Amino acid sequence: MRVLATASMLTVMTLLGVGTAEAKGCIKGAIIGGVAGHYLAERGVVGAVAGCLAGRALANRRARREIDYGSRVQPRGAGYGTGQAYPRRDYRY
């Protein structure tokens, strides 16, 4: 009876904690790291943790690269002075 109560309480607490996870890169990294750790050093859990951390770091780096800086920059002519057009570039030979 005590085991059943503990298991049901654990299940309830787990279901209450379920939400939207921001684990971009962590799951794929954990799978790859776990398999590699299992086969290379027989330490699957350590490999999964390291893979999760590495995958998360790579996902953060990719997210920083994809920032849209165009929304922060004012178009030409929006500030002081006269507006100037962009120079026309023609690369045809």
Helices and strands as residue ranges (DSSP letters): H 2-16, H 26-41, H 44-65, G 69-71
